[in-house]
Amino acid sequence: MPLGLQDLQSFNEIYGTTNNPWDHGRTPGGSSGGSAAALACGFGTLSIGSDIAGSLRTPAHFCGVYGHKPTLGLAANRGMVPPPAPALPVDLDLAVVGPMARTARDLTLLLDVMAGPDPLTLGVAHDLTLPPARHERLRDFRVLVLDEHPLIPTGSAVRAGVNRVADALVAGGARVERRSPLLPDLTEAATLYTQLLFSGSVARFPVGAYEQLRTRAAGLSADDQSLGATRLRGMVFSHRDWVEANNRRELHRHGWRQLFAEFDAVACPITPTPAFPHDHDPNLLERRIDIDGVEYPYFDQLVWAGLATMPGLPATAIPAGRSPEGLPVGVQLIGPAFEDRTPLRLAELLEQKIGGFQAPKEGVPPGVRRGRGADYAITIGFAAGGRAAGVSPP
């Protein structure tokens, strides 16, 4: 796992670098990259991940496995905050814990175990009953398919994965649309997500580092509305700023309710590219990602993950094919709030149409069984390590 669980990669000075099972020169994603790599290598049938910026969905996408980001608040997240924080009830904004697996059905199996209020808080007075999936047959689903974002391009490999899912939906008789006036504004959604994410991520920074950020933010031009400027301003948000952003978030949540009155799910990218080469530059703001030969700021790729995270919607990551280089490509299925069974059921139906998990042809340690094991071993934790999992020593 990365330091502080705050990266799209998985490496640290204690355990070293976790490699992608499909290409050891690339990342498995993060922060739950170890969980995804272990699943892809056959170390267990079930695993657990955390997700605030795609930390569960991105590793699933990069490693070719399944992952589900639950509705915000659906599963108790006590214990997910790394030490030295005690394992007490915590009400984290944006962040969730969720299941990871090699089949869509296994996601539902583990979510049924994880879902429910913390017995120390809401569980004292509340029980959980999730509504059933809206439909059981593919032809009954109504799906909005997105493959373009106004703030960052979608790479050709990921676009092909989205189109493969769209084609399977059409072939199965589902109603598929490519545009809808009901979709909340993607630019404002990305802005709100960036503000809320980074206002929380620097909350524990030392005073000196925080003051440096305040100085840098004060020097920004008022005309600079880039995601980079939005990140910096979000890092030094006042409580008043946060309340304003949160109020605008509620408007977006209402917009999603209106959209899901007409659609059952939204299929879209998780990140613009498949797994990228390891990049351990300690200055995360200086990192870049390559999208079809053009470089973009590293954190700009979070906009797709944030589409579901900002309003707290459930999202299921599914394998959707391979890139020309043979790397896994995933797609996320976003569903209505607290209707997690709907995108999960859609994931099961699509698995029957386009296939699901495939074990890496190379890099799997000798003696490790591929596919589903007869026994339900579970990788507990937010990242799994070990040299045989493709983890390099420090």
Helices and strands as residue ranges (DSSP letters): G 3-5, E 11-12, E 16-18, H 33-41, E 46-51, H 57-63, E 66-69, E 96-101, H 104-114, G 122-124, G 138-140, E 142-145, H 156-171, E 175-177, H 186-201, H 207-218, H 227-235, H 239-259, E 265-268, G 284-286, E 288-291, E 294-297, G 298-302, H 303-309, E 315-322, E 328-334, H 341-354, E 378-379, G 387-389, E 391-392
